[in-house]
Amino acid sequence: MYDYDIVCIGSGPAGQRAAVQASKLGKRAAVVERRHSAGGVCIETGTIPSKTFREAVRSFMRLSASGADRAARVRPSMAELAGRVTHVVQRELEIVQDQLERNDVAMLRGRAFFRDRHTLEIHSFEGVRTVTAENFLVCVGTVPAEPGDVLVDGETVMTSDAILDMDELPRSLAVIGGGVIGVEYASMFANLGVKVTLVDRRPRPLEFLDGEIVDELIHQMRCELVTLRCGEAVASIDVVESPHKAGLITLESGKHVVAQKVLYSIGRVGATADLGLENIGLSADSRGRLTVDGQFRTEAENIYAAGDVIGFPALAATSSEQGRLASCHMFGIESEPMRDNFPVGIYSIPEISMVGATEEELTRDKVPYESGVARFREIARGQILGDDSGLLKLLFHRDTRELLGIHCIGTHATELIHVGQAVLTLGGGLDYFLSTVFNYPTLAECYKVAAYNAANKLRFAAQAAEAHGRRKVG
C-alpha cells in the first residue's frame, strides 16, 4: 500500500537507530537527509567535530612539568587542528553509510516536505520525488538560534556550525552564551592561548550542574585567563574596523567587549520550519520543537518524533535510544522505557559528567544526604596523568545509604561516570563501594576514596548524635 513502512526524516542518531531497528524487524525503512552525507548535524557540525577538535587541542597542549606554564605551549594553526577533525568526520560518515547499507535502509537525499500524513515530497537538485510511508519519524535535529537584529556573517560573527571553518586561529574570541556549546568552545580556545571572554545573562554558566563542579570549572577557566561576564545581556553586536575587522559587543550595562571573532551560541531550535507541518495538523513551539507522548508519537497518529527536535535531554546518546524505542512502538514491539539515569557529558577542558541528583536538588526536596569527595591529586592515577584539580563527588542517602548522584570534573570524567551510573541504576549504595576492589592505579579508585569520605562523615554524625542523646538522658 505504501512505498515504505517507515521513513525517518533526518539521518542523525535517532534516524539511524530507528531505521536500523525497523529493518531488523523486517520492515521497509528509508532515511531522508538534506545534507550531502548521512549522519546529520551530529557528525557534520555538532558532536563529532567539536569533540574531535577538543582532542586535537589537547594534543597540542605541551605544558611544562608543573602543568601551568602557558609559555611552553605550541600554538598550532587552524589547518592543523581542522585536519584531524576532517579525518575523523569522514571516517564516521563512512561508518554510518555502511551501517545503513548493510541493513538495507534506503537513503533518500533532499529536503523533506509533508504533502499529507502518508505522503512526503523530497526536493533535491534532481527535482521533486514523492514517497509514501505508513509511518514517519521526524528527527531533523536542530539549527543554531540566530538573533533577528544581529548579522551572523560567518566571518566575524558566527554560530557553532561555522566556528571550525575559520581560516586561522583568532587572537581573541567573544562567546555569547554560557550553555554547553559556549562553555565547551570557550575552554578549548582558551587552552590554545586565545583571549576568551564569555558573556551570559545568567548569574552562572551551566546552572543545571552541581554547584561545586561549576565552581571548579570557573576556577580552571579563569586560570586559562578566560574573562567571564555573567549576569550581562547583549544589547548589540557590530562589526567594526579597529584597524582590523573585529566584533564590537555592547552590553546592556554599558560595557563593551571587542574580539577578533564572535561565537553566538544562545541555544538551538528545531529544524522544523520548512517541513510542511501544517499539512499534517501539527505545529512546533517557539523553539521549533514537537510535542510527543510516552511512545514518541505526535498528535498525528502515524507521525513520531525523536532526538533534539523534541527537546530535553537533547543528547546524541538519548536521541539514539529514543529513535529505537519509537521504531519499536510504531510496530507494536514491547520494549522497556528509557531509564531516567542517563549520564550528561560536557566536553569542556576539563571535561564534566554527571548522573542523578545534585546537592541543590536534594536540598530543595529536603532529602537527607551526605557527600563523599575524592580529589584526583589523592589518587595515584591522577598523579600519573598530571591532573591535580579533578574531583569525583558521590551523594548518598543519609538513612538508607543509597547512591543518589555522581558528579565528576577532570580527566576522563565522561568515562569514569559509568561506574556510578551502573550502581545507581541497580539500586546500589555506599556499602558496595566500601567492599569493592578497584584496579590500581586507576581513576576508578576515586569511588573507593569518596565512599570512605562519606562513611567517615556518617560515622562522626552518628557518634555525635549518640553522645547528644546520652547527655539528654543524663
C-alpha positions in Angstrom: 0.0 0.0 0.0 2.9 2.3 0.8 6.5 2.6 -0.5 7.9 2.1 3.0 6.8 1.1 6.4 8.8 3.8 8.0 10.6 6.9 6.7 12.9 8.8 9.1 13.4 12.4 8.3 17.0 13.0 9.3 19.9 10.6 9.5 21.3 11.6 12.9 21.5 9.2 15.8 17.7 9.0 16.2 17.0 8.4 12.5 19.9 5.9 12.1 18.8 3.8 15.1 15.1 3.9 14.2 15.7 2.8 10.6 18.0 0.0 11.5 15.7 -1.2 14.2 12.8 -1.3 11.8 14.9 -3.1 9.2 15.8 -5.8 11.8 12.0 -6.2 12.4 11.6 -7.0 8.7 10.2 -3.6 7.8 10.9 -1.5 4.7 12.9 1.5 6.0 14.2 4.7 4.5 16.1 7.8 5.7 15.8 11.3 4.2 18.8 13.5 4.5 19.1 17.0 3.1 22.9 17.2 3.7 25.4 15.6 1.3 26.2 12.7 3.7 24.4 10.6 6.2 25.0 11.3 9.9 23.2 14.6 10.3 24.4 17.5 12.4 25.9 15.1 15.0 28.7 14.1 12.6 29.0 17.1 10.2 28.9 20.1 12.5 28.0 19.0 16.0 29.1 16.3 18.4 31.8 14.6 16.4 33.6 17.7 15.1 33.6 19.6 18.4 34.8 16.6 20.4 37.5 15.8 17.8 38.6 19.4 17.9 38.9 19.2 21.7 41.2 16.2 21.4 43.2 18.0 18.7 43.6 20.9 21.1 44.7 18.7 23.9 47.3 17.0 21.7 48.9 20.5 21.1 48.8 21.5 24.8 52.5 20.9 25.5 52.9 22.0 29.1 55.8 22.3 31.5 56.3 19.6 34.1 54.2 21.7 36.6 51.3 21.8 34.1 50.9 25.5 34.5 53.4 27.2 32.1 51.4 28.8 29.3 54.5 30.0 27.6 55.6 26.4 26.9 52.5 25.7 24.7 52.8 25.3 21.0 50.3 27.4 19.1 49.0 25.3 16.2 47.4 26.6 13.0 43.7 26.2 12.4 44.5 24.0 9.4 46.4 21.5 11.7 43.5 21.3 14.1 40.9 21.1 11.4 42.8 18.3 9.6 42.2 15.9 12.4 38.6 16.9 12.5 38.1 16.3 8.8 39.7 12.8 9.0 37.5 11.6 11.9 34.3 13.1 10.4 35.0 11.4 7.1 35.5 8.1 8.9 32.3 8.4 10.9 30.3 9.3 7.8 31.6 6.1 6.1 30.7 4.0 9.1 27.1 5.4 9.2 26.7 4.9 5.5 27.9 1.4 5.7 25.6 0.6 8.6 22.6 1.8 6.7 23.5 -0.1 3.5 24.2 -3.3 5.5 20.7 -3.1 7.0 19.0 -2.4 3.6 17.9 1.1 4.6 17.2 3.3 1.6 18.9 6.7 1.6 16.8 9.4 0.0 18.7 12.7 -0.4 16.9 16.0 -0.4 14.7 18.3 1.6 11.5 16.7 3.1 8.1 18.4 2.8 4.9 16.8 4.1 2.1 16.8 1.5 -0.2 14.7 3.8 0.2 12.3 6.7 1.3 9.5 4.4 3.0 11.4 1.6 6.3 13.2 1.5 7.9 15.3 -1.2 11.7 15.2 -1.4 13.2 18.3 -3.1 16.7 17.9 -4.4 18.8 19.2 -7.3 17.5 16.4 -9.4 13.9 17.6 -8.9 11.0 16.6 -6.7 10.3 13.0 -5.7 7.2 11.7 -3.9 7.3 8.8 -1.5 4.7 7.3 0.7 5.0 5.6 4.1 2.8 4.0 6.8 4.8 5.8 9.5 7.1 8.8 9.7 9.7 9.6 12.3 10.6 13.3 12.4 14.2 13.5 13.7 15.5 16.6 11.9 17.6 17.8 14.8 18.3 21.5 15.4 20.0 24.5 13.9 21.7 27.4 15.9 19.3 30.0 17.1 20.1 33.3 15.4 19.3 36.8 16.7 17.0 38.8 14.5 18.9 42.0 14.8 22.5 40.7 14.6 24.2 39.9 11.3 25.8 36.4 11.6 28.1 36.7 8.6 30.1 33.5 9.2 33.3 35.5 9.2 33.4 37.8 12.2 30.2 36.8 13.9 29.4 33.1 13.6 27.4 30.2 15.1 28.8 26.9 16.4 28.1 25.3 13.0 30.7 27.5 11.4 33.2 28.1 14.2 35.6 25.3 12.9 35.6 26.8 9.4 37.9 29.7 10.4 40.9 30.1 8.2 43.2 31.0 11.1 43.2 30.8 14.9 42.0 34.1 16.3 43.9 36.2 18.9 40.6 36.9 20.7 37.2 35.4 20.9 34.0 36.5 22.5 31.5 33.7 23.3 27.9 34.8 23.7 26.0 32.2 25.8 27.2 30.2 28.7 25.4 26.9 27.8 27.1 23.6 27.0 28.3 24.6 23.5 29.5 28.0 24.6 31.5 26.7 27.5 33.0 23.9 25.5 34.4 26.1 22.8 35.4 28.9 25.3 37.5 26.4 27.2 39.0 24.9 24.1 40.1 28.1 22.5 41.4 29.4 25.9 43.7 26.4 26.1 45.1 27.4 22.7 46.1 30.7 24.1 43.2 32.7 22.6 42.0 35.5 24.8 38.4 34.5 25.5 35.5 36.5 27.0 32.4 34.5 27.9 29.1 36.5 28.2 26.0 35.1 29.7 22.8 36.7 31.1 22.5 34.1 33.9 24.5 34.5 37.1 26.4 31.4 36.5 27.0 29.1 33.5 25.6 25.6 33.4 23.2 26.1 36.2 21.8 22.6 35.9 25.1 21.2 37.2 26.2 20.6 40.8 27.3 24.0 42.2 30.7 22.7 43.4 31.5 21.3 40.0 30.7 24.6 38.3 32.8 26.4 40.9 35.8 24.2 39.9 35.1 24.7 36.2 35.0 28.5 36.6 38.3 28.4 38.6 40.1 26.4 35.9 38.7 28.6 33.1 40.0 31.7 34.9 43.4 30.0 35.3 43.3 30.0 31.5 42.6 33.7 31.6 39.0 33.4 30.5 37.0 36.6 31.3 33.5 35.8 32.5 30.8 38.4 32.1 27.9 36.7 33.9 24.6 38.4 34.6 25.2 40.5 31.5 22.9 40.8 28.5 23.9 41.8 25.0 22.4 45.0 23.6 24.1 44.9 20.2 26.8 43.3 18.1 28.6 45.4 15.4 31.4 44.6 13.0 34.0 47.4 13.0 37.5 48.1 11.6 39.8 48.8 14.6 42.1 48.9 12.5 41.4 45.2 11.6 37.9 43.8 11.4 36.5 42.8 14.8 33.3 42.4 16.7 32.1 45.2 19.0 29.7 43.9 21.6 27.7 46.4 23.6 26.3 45.1 26.8 23.1 46.4 28.4 25.2 47.5 31.4 27.1 49.9 29.0 30.3 47.8 28.9 32.0 47.0 25.7 33.7 43.8 24.6 35.9 43.8 21.5 37.1 40.5 19.9 38.5 39.4 16.6 35.8 36.7 16.4 32.4 36.3 18.0 30.7 33.0 18.6 27.0 33.5 19.0 25.8 30.5 21.0 22.4 31.1 22.7 21.0 27.7 22.1 19.5 25.8 19.2 16.0 25.5 17.7 14.3 22.5 16.0 14.8 22.4 12.2 11.1 22.1 11.5 10.3 25.4 9.8 10.1 24.1 6.3 8.7 20.6 6.8 5.1 21.5 5.9 3.8 20.5 9.4 0.6 22.5 8.7 -0.3 19.9 6.1 -0.4 17.1 8.7 -2.1 19.0 11.5 1.0 19.7 13.6 2.7 22.8 14.8 6.0 23.4 16.5 6.6 25.6 19.6 8.5 28.8 19.6 11.8 26.8 19.7 10.8 24.6 16.7 10.2 21.6 19.0 7.5 19.0 18.6 5.4 17.5 21.5 5.3 13.7 21.8 3.7 11.2 24.2 5.5 8.5 26.2 5.8 6.4 22.9 7.3 9.4 21.0 4.1 9.8 19.0 2.8 13.2 18.0 -0.8 14.3 17.8 -0.8 12.8 14.3 -1.2 9.1 14.9 1.3 7.8 12.4 3.9 10.6 12.9 6.5 10.1 15.6 9.4 12.4 16.6 12.7 11.8 18.5 16.0 13.4 19.2 16.8 17.0 19.7 13.7 18.1 17.9 11.6 17.0 21.0 13.8 18.9 23.4 15.3 17.7 26.7 17.7 16.0 27.2 18.8 16.5 23.5 21.9 14.3 23.8 23.2 12.1 21.0 23.1 9.0 23.2 19.5 9.6 24.4 18.4 10.5 20.8 19.7 7.2 19.6 17.7 5.3 22.2 14.6 7.4 21.6 14.7 6.5 17.9 15.0 2.8 18.6 12.0 2.9 21.1 9.9 5.0 18.7 10.5 2.3 16.0 9.5 -0.5 18.3 6.4 1.3 19.4 5.1 2.1 15.9 5.3 -1.6 15.0 3.8 -2.9 18.2 7.0 -4.3 19.8 7.0 -4.1 23.5 10.2 -2.6 25.0 11.4 -1.3 28.3 11.2 2.6 28.5 14.4 4.6 28.6 15.8 4.8 32.1 16.0 8.1 33.8 19.5 7.7 35.0 21.3 8.7 31.8 24.7 10.5 32.0 25.3 14.0 30.9 28.7 14.7 29.4 30.2 18.2 28.8 33.4 18.1 26.8 35.0 21.3 28.1 38.6 21.4 29.2 38.4 20.0 31.8 35.5 17.6 30.9 32.5 17.2 33.2 30.0 14.4 33.7 27.1 13.8 36.0 24.2 11.4 36.6 21.5 11.6 39.2 20.6 14.3 41.7 22.6 17.4 42.5 23.2 18.8 46.0 20.9 21.7 45.2 18.1 19.4 44.2 18.4 17.2 47.3 18.5 20.3 49.5 15.4 21.7 47.8 13.5 18.5 48.2 14.6 18.1 51.8 16.3 14.7 51.2 18.7 13.8 53.9 22.1 13.1 52.3 25.8 13.0 52.8 28.5 13.7 50.3 31.9 12.0 49.7 34.6 13.6 47.7 37.8 12.2 46.1 40.3 14.5 44.5 42.5 13.3 41.7 45.6 14.6 43.4 45.0 11.9 46.1 44.9 9.1 43.5 48.0 7.6 42.0 46.4 7.6 38.5 45.7 11.3 38.9 49.4 12.0 39.7 50.4 9.9 36.7 48.1 11.8 34.4 49.2 15.2 35.8 45.7 16.1 36.9 45.8 17.7 40.3 42.5 19.5 40.1 39.9 16.9 39.1 37.4 15.5 41.6 34.6 13.0 42.0 31.7 13.6 44.3 29.2 11.0 45.4 25.9 11.7 47.1 24.3 9.1 49.4 21.0 9.0 51.3 21.9 9.5 55.0 19.5 6.8 56.2 19.4 4.2 53.5 23.0 4.8 52.3 21.6 4.5 48.7 23.6 6.3 45.9 21.7 9.4 44.7 24.1 11.2 42.5 27.5 11.2 40.9 29.4 14.3 39.8 32.8 14.5 38.2 35.2 17.0 36.7 38.6 16.2 35.3 40.4 13.8 33.0 38.2 11.0 31.6 35.2 12.2 33.6 32.8 11.1 30.9 34.2 7.6 31.1 34.5 7.4 34.8 30.9 8.3 35.4 29.6 5.0 34.0 30.7 3.1 37.1 28.5 5.2 39.3 25.7 5.1 36.7 25.6 1.3 36.9 25.5 1.3 40.7 22.8 4.0 40.8 20.6 2.2 38.2 20.9 -1.1 40.0 20.0 0.4 43.4 23.4 0.1 45.0 24.9 2.4 47.5 27.7 3.2 49.9 28.3 -0.4 51.1 29.0 -1.6 47.5 31.9 0.9 47.1 33.3 0.1 50.6 33.5 -3.6 49.9 34.6 -3.5 46.2 38.2 -3.7 45.0 39.2 -1.4 42.0 42.2 -1.8 39.8 45.3 0.1 40.9 46.3 2.6 39.7 43.1 3.8 38.1 40.8 6.8 38.4 38.1 4.3 39.4 39.7 4.3 42.8 38.1 7.6 43.3 34.9 5.8 44.1 36.5 4.0 47.0 38.1 7.1 48.4 34.8 9.1 48.0 32.9 6.3 49.7 35.3 6.3 52.7 35.0 10.1 52.9 31.2 9.8 53.1 31.3 6.9 55.5 33.5 8.8 57.9 31.1 11.8 57.9 28.2 9.5 58.6 30.0 7.8 61.4 31.1 11.1 63.0 27.5 12.3 62.7 26.1 9.1 64.3 28.6 9.4 67.2 27.8 13.0 67.8 24.0 12.2 67.8 24.6 9.3 70.2 26.6 11.4 72.6 24.0 14.2 72.5 21.3 11.6 73.3 23.2 10.3 76.3 23.6 13.8 77.7 19.9 14.5 77.4 19.1 11.2 79.2 21.6 12.1 81.9 
